């Protein structure tokens, strides 16, 4: 048997697409702290430039928190209530 990474360690095609949409989004600035709810609203408002269609499988805020945690591109900051705020690591350094 081959040793493969568990699926939780890799980003799927959809998750990579969501992150690239958020990084190129005009609605959300990923260099400043944002919540998963704000990212969800940005993805729900996204329209494909080629055919003006929305995302086929949009994520919810819980899935986005999981994706940001799984991705190594984002840094997590928690507020005093334990809510996650995310920032792009490139902007922090």
C-alpha positions as CSV (number, residue, x, y, z in Angstrom):
1,X,0.0,0.0,0.0
2,X,1.1,3.5,-0.8
3,X,1.4,6.0,2.0
4,X,-1.0,8.8,1.1
5,X,-1.8,11.9,3.0
6,X,-5.2,11.9,4.6
7,X,-7.8,13.9,2.7
8,X,-8.1,16.4,5.6
9,X,-4.5,17.5,4.8
10,X,-5.1,18.3,1.1
11,X,-7.3,21.0,-0.5
12,X,-9.8,19.8,-3.0
13,X,-10.4,21.4,-6.3
14,X,-13.4,23.3,-5.0
15,X,-11.6,24.5,-2.0
16,X,-8.7,25.8,-4.1
17,X,-11.1,27.6,-6.4
18,X,-12.9,29.2,-3.4
19,X,-9.5,30.5,-2.1
20,X,-8.5,31.9,-5.5
21,X,-11.9,33.6,-5.8
22,X,-11.5,35.2,-2.4
23,X,-7.9,36.3,-3.1
24,X,-9.0,38.1,-6.3
25,X,-12.3,39.4,-4.9
26,X,-13.1,43.1,-4.9
27,X,-15.7,42.6,-2.2
28,X,-13.4,41.2,0.4
29,X,-9.9,42.4,1.4
30,X,-8.0,39.2,2.6
31,X,-5.0,41.3,3.7
32,X,-7.2,42.7,6.6
33,X,-8.9,40.5,9.2
34,X,-12.2,39.0,8.0
35,X,-14.6,36.3,9.3
36,X,-15.8,33.2,7.5
37,X,-19.3,34.8,7.2
38,X,-17.8,37.7,5.3
39,X,-16.0,35.3,3.0
40,X,-19.2,33.3,2.5
41,X,-21.1,36.5,1.4
42,X,-18.2,37.3,-1.0
43,X,-18.5,33.8,-2.5
44,X,-22.3,33.9,-2.8
45,X,-22.0,37.2,-4.6
46,X,-19.4,35.9,-7.1
47,X,-20.3,35.6,-10.7
48,X,-18.2,33.8,-13.3
49,X,-16.9,36.4,-15.8
50,X,-17.4,34.1,-18.8
51,X,-21.1,33.1,-18.4
52,X,-22.3,35.2,-15.4
53,X,-23.3,32.1,-13.4
54,X,-22.9,31.7,-9.6
55,X,-20.9,29.0,-7.9
56,X,-22.4,25.6,-8.3
57,X,-21.6,24.3,-4.8
58,X,-21.1,27.4,-2.5
59,X,-19.7,26.6,1.0
60,X,-21.2,27.7,4.3
61,X,-19.2,29.5,7.0
62,X,-18.4,26.3,8.9
63,X,-16.9,24.7,5.9
64,X,-14.9,27.9,5.1
65,X,-13.4,27.9,8.6
66,X,-12.3,24.3,8.0
67,X,-10.8,25.2,4.7
68,X,-8.9,28.2,6.1
69,X,-7.6,26.1,8.9
70,X,-6.5,23.4,6.4
71,X,-4.9,25.9,4.1
72,X,-1.5,27.1,5.0
73,X,-2.1,30.5,3.3
74,X,-4.2,32.0,6.1
75,X,-3.4,32.9,9.7
76,X,-6.0,32.7,12.4
77,X,-6.6,35.3,15.1
78,X,-9.2,34.7,17.8
79,X,-11.1,37.6,19.5
80,X,-12.1,37.6,23.1
81,X,-15.2,35.6,22.3
82,X,-13.4,32.8,20.5
83,X,-14.5,33.9,17.0
84,X,-12.0,33.2,14.2
85,X,-10.7,36.1,12.2
86,X,-8.5,35.2,9.2
87,X,-5.7,37.1,7.4
88,X,-3.6,36.2,4.4
89,X,-0.2,35.2,5.7
90,X,1.6,37.1,3.0
91,X,0.1,40.3,4.2
92,X,1.1,39.6,7.8
93,X,4.8,39.2,7.1
